[in-house]
Amino acid sequence: MKRLTSLVSGLVIAAAVLSAAYGAYWYVSAEQIKGGIAGWAEDLRARATEVEYQDVRVSGFPYWLNVTVDGLR
């Protein structure tokens, strides 16, 4: 019985660690997307192209990285 309890505890801990790691990965990916869009806009502005946007939102956790750019002109 002790061995079964140890196995279950180990699996629960492993699942918690993997979930936390995936959540961190998703968050970092979302921030990189936001930074990439900001960099893209700066590159266009440096080439004298007018580009404006109000907000960049990334949603869709846990399965997707859905990007919404509000007020893009």
C-alpha positions as CSV (number, residue, x, y, z in Angstrom):
1,M,0.0,0.0,0.0
2,K,2.8,2.4,0.8
3,R,4.3,1.8,-2.6
4,L,1.0,2.7,-4.3
5,T,0.7,5.8,-2.2
6,S,4.2,6.9,-3.2
7,L,3.5,6.2,-6.9
8,V,0.3,8.3,-6.8
9,S,2.0,11.1,-5.0
10,G,4.8,11.1,-7.5
11,L,2.4,11.2,-10.4
12,V,0.5,14.1,-8.8
13,I,3.7,16.1,-8.2
14,A,4.9,15.4,-11.8
15,A,1.6,16.5,-13.2
16,A,1.7,19.7,-11.1
17,V,5.3,20.5,-12.2
18,L,4.5,19.8,-15.9
19,S,1.4,22.0,-15.7
20,A,3.3,24.9,-14.1
21,A,6.1,24.5,-16.7
22,Y,3.6,24.6,-19.6
23,G,1.8,27.7,-18.1
24,A,5.1,29.5,-17.9
25,Y,6.0,28.5,-21.5
26,W,2.6,29.8,-22.7
27,Y,3.1,33.1,-20.9
28,V,6.6,33.6,-22.2
29,S,5.4,32.8,-25.7
30,A,2.6,35.3,-25.4
31,E,5.0,38.0,-24.3
32,Q,7.3,37.2,-27.1
33,I,4.5,37.6,-29.6
34,K,3.6,41.0,-28.1
35,G,7.2,42.1,-28.3
36,G,7.5,40.9,-31.9
37,I,4.5,42.9,-32.9
38,A,6.0,46.0,-31.2
39,G,9.3,45.4,-33.0
40,W,7.5,44.9,-36.3
41,A,5.7,48.3,-35.9
42,E,9.0,50.0,-35.0
43,D,10.7,48.6,-38.1
44,L,7.9,49.9,-40.3
45,R,8.1,53.3,-38.6
46,A,11.8,53.4,-39.2
47,R,11.1,52.9,-42.9
48,A,8.7,55.9,-42.8
49,T,5.6,53.7,-42.9
50,E,2.8,54.8,-40.7
51,V,1.5,52.1,-38.4
52,E,-0.5,52.5,-35.3
53,Y,-2.3,50.2,-32.9
54,Q,-4.0,50.6,-29.6
55,D,-3.5,47.2,-27.9
56,V,-2.2,43.7,-28.5
57,R,-4.0,40.9,-26.6
58,V,-3.0,37.3,-26.6
59,S,-5.6,34.8,-25.4
60,G,-6.5,31.2,-25.8
61,F,-4.8,29.5,-22.8
62,P,-4.1,26.6,-22.6
63,Y,-4.5,25.4,-26.2
64,W,-4.0,28.4,-28.5
65,L,-2.1,31.6,-28.8
66,N,-4.9,33.9,-30.3
67,V,-3.6,37.3,-31.1
68,T,-5.9,40.4,-31.4
69,V,-4.5,43.7,-32.4
70,D,-7.0,46.5,-31.7
71,G,-7.0,49.8,-33.7
72,L,-4.5,48.7,-36.3
73,R,-4.0,51.4,-38.9
